Every structure is written in C-alpha cells, then in structure tokens.
Amino acid sequence: MKRVLLLLADGVELFEAAAFTDVLGWADTFGSERIEFVCAGLRPRLRCTFGPDLIPNVQLDQVRVEDFDALAIPGGFETAGFYEDAYAEPFLNVIRRFDRAGKPIAAICVGALPLAKSGVLAGRRATTYKLLGGKHRRQLAEMGAEVIDAALVRDDNVVTSTGPSTAADVALTLVEALTSPENAAKIRELMGFEQ
C-alpha cells in the first residue's frame, strides 16, 4: 500500500484538496494498488478559503515522513491566511524532508509557493498561478525557481501547476508516480476524464 500525506494550510482551497482526496480515493478503490491518504495540518481545525472547516486526521507534529510515499499540497488564498501556515517553518521542513528523500511531491496552483519558500525549487523548473498580474509567478521566480509557462510542470520528483483547473491532472500525475501510467490512465477513464 502507498501512503500520501495531504499537507493542508489554513485558508486551503477546498476544491484543490478535494481533487487529491477524490482521485486518490478512486485509485485506492479501483486501481492496481491501494493508496491511503492522511490529511495533516498545523491546527486542529482549518478554515477553507470560502468558509467550510476541515479537521485534519493528524497534527503536523505527529507526522513521520518515513511513513509516507508522497506529499500533496493544495493551494489557497492569501486573504484566507494560507501563507501563515504554508510559510511556517514546520510546514516548510516537512516539504524539505520529502524532497531530500526523493519522494514525489505534487502541488496545485500556489501550493508551489511553499515549495519555493522551503528552498526545494531553487534552480528547478516550476509553475504557479499566472493571473492577477503574474504576482505569484514573480514570487516563485524571486524564490529561485525557473518559471515555466505551462499548465503542469514536472522537475524530477516535483510537479507543480497553474491553478484549480489543473487539480485533477496533478492528482492523476501523482497516482502515476506512485503506481504506473497504465493505472493512472485507468483511473482517469473511470472518473470520466477520458470520454
């Protein structure tokens, strides 16, 4: 069985988190290999960008990176406090530890910014949200990433993307990294992305 840590910050965008939980859930149920995900955060209750609350399975200080095969990071909104958690040292340290171990890391939209803040994107290709005047892409570049204008960018063990519309593709890319391209294609088809 593969295990994925879904790293959630306060202010997380629920749609992006749900893309990971749904795709990983479908893969666990119908795929070639079991995939379990565990939601972790710095707080016992997280407020989502547009209001609902999430209760993580565990607190981040209870996480042992060795117990997981991959890391998934959805983005969120600055106005909802996303960067307060996403830029906190315990959050960044978990990212560094996954990268040092060479484990797959998948980030949606501005989930790429804590990756860059942690230092793991220094000199590496990545992307993030491009609208709103390109602010987030400038931030990504200022933190050392080589910003690529593409919907999805892979650099070794890390995948980043441009926004909510890419969420399912990022999650399916993670399934592929954990299992196989054939398994990811099967889940894509079963979920109706291939018609």
Order of alpha helices (4+ residues) and beta strands (2+ residues): beta-alpha-beta-beta-beta-beta-beta-alpha-alpha-beta-alpha-beta-alpha-beta-beta-beta-alpha-alpha
